Amino acid sequence: MKILVTGGAGYIGSVLVPKLLQCGHEVTVIDNFMFNQVTLLDACKFDTFKVIRGDIRNRELITEHVKRSDIIIPLAALVGAPLCDLKPDDANQINFEEVKFLTEIVSQEQHILMPVSNSGYGIGEKDKFCTEDSPLNPISVYGTTKVEAEKEIMSRDNSISFRLATVFGMSNRMRTDLLVNDFVYRAYHDRTLVIFEGHFKRNYIHLIDVARVFSHVIEKFEVTKNNIYNVGLSDANLSKKELCQLIKKEITDLEIFENEFAKDLDQRNYIVSNKKIEATGFKPN
């Protein structure tokens, strides 16, 4: 298959693109390399790999390469609540408007596989699992743009949306701002963690399993298409306190403190069911 990955040199793309190439696909990446990252060097050994430095807001460029693709994976985005709050106009344009444009130029035969975020659930009901049918209540610019983008993607046939849990794990384009990565980094370097509203829960997924779920649905597209899937670890609906205790098992001299007088800027608090994707045969490793 010929696959176009926008933002393919980022945190997820740096792991996903080599996996797609190893599976025998032809992969074209469009990325603006805004962090001057050199994350796809390993992919250059494949004759089936092509990389283009460009911005997804260059609609002529996007249109040209969409025409040549069987599958489009739009990873390009401003990711995370802090960055989107800082640049709300850019977030809306990149995370939503350009996805909407993509749905307007693809043919019905082409496939779109898009990761969004289960942050769209916002604040869930206590002890009640969020499923793909649960109401969405995004509480950030980031969550809102992803919810709106998902609506556009799922308004057409041959599309799949992944509502990713909080991703963690190593990447050539490393992110230490993600919750697990941030906590581990601080625990290792400072031997101290100060948490806010430690009872807040969310779900988690390893980066390698994110790459695997894309390959899974490509192989089983006819039975998985036209669906939204939560993608996370079913045994990892954890509070921040519980996450800290898991880290303490590895860094035994870690000190954990909870600030009871401050609020977390990220007010997400929910637990998630991943039964729908698991029913297709996908299990995180």
QUIFENBEL-V969489 format. One record per backbone hydrogen bond with DSSP energy under -1.0 kcal/mol. NH is the residue of the N-H (numbers start at 1). CO is the residue of the C=O. Records with the same first field share a line. If there is no record, write none. Layout:
NH = CO  CO
This chain:
3 = 26
4 = 71
5 = 28
6 = 73
7 = 30
10 = 7
14 = 10
15 = 12
16 = 12
17 = 13
19 = 15
20 = 16
21 = 17
22 = 18
23 = 19
24 = 21
25 = 20
26 = 1
27 = 48
28 = 3
29 = 50
30 = 5
31 = 52
36 = 33
44 = 41
46 = 43
49 = 46
50 = 27
52 = 29
54 = 31
58 = 55
59 = 57
62 = 58
63 = 59
64 = 60
65 = 61
66 = 62
67 = 63
69 = 66
70 = 2
71 = 2
72 = 111
73 = 4
75 = 6  73
84 = 80
85 = 81
86 = 82
87 = 83
91 = 87
92 = 88
93 = 89
94 = 90
95 = 91
96 = 92
97 = 92
98 = 93
100 = 96
101 = 97
102 = 98
103 = 99
105 = 101
106 = 102
111 = 70
112 = 158
113 = 72
114 = 160
116 = 162
118 = 164
120 = 117
121 = 118
122 = 119
124 = 269
128 = 125
130 = 271
134 = 131
137 = 120
144 = 140
145 = 141
146 = 142
147 = 143
148 = 144
149 = 145
150 = 146
151 = 147
152 = 148
153 = 149
154 = 150
155 = 152
156 = 153
160 = 112
161 = 227
162 = 114
163 = 229
164 = 162
165 = 231
166 = 203
168 = 205
182 = 178
183 = 179
184 = 180
185 = 181
186 = 182
187 = 183
188 = 184
189 = 185
190 = 186
191 = 187
193 = 255
195 = 257
200 = 197
202 = 238
205 = 166
207 = 168
210 = 206
211 = 207
212 = 208
213 = 209
214 = 210
215 = 211
216 = 212
217 = 213
218 = 214
219 = 215
220 = 216
224 = 220
225 = 221
226 = 159
229 = 161
231 = 163
233 = 204
236 = 233
238 = 202  236
240 = 200
241 = 198
243 = 239
244 = 240
245 = 241
246 = 242
247 = 243
248 = 244
249 = 245
250 = 247
251 = 247
254 = 251
255 = 191
257 = 193
259 = 195
269 = 122
270 = 201
273 = 130
278 = 274
279 = 275
280 = 277
281 = 278
282 = 277
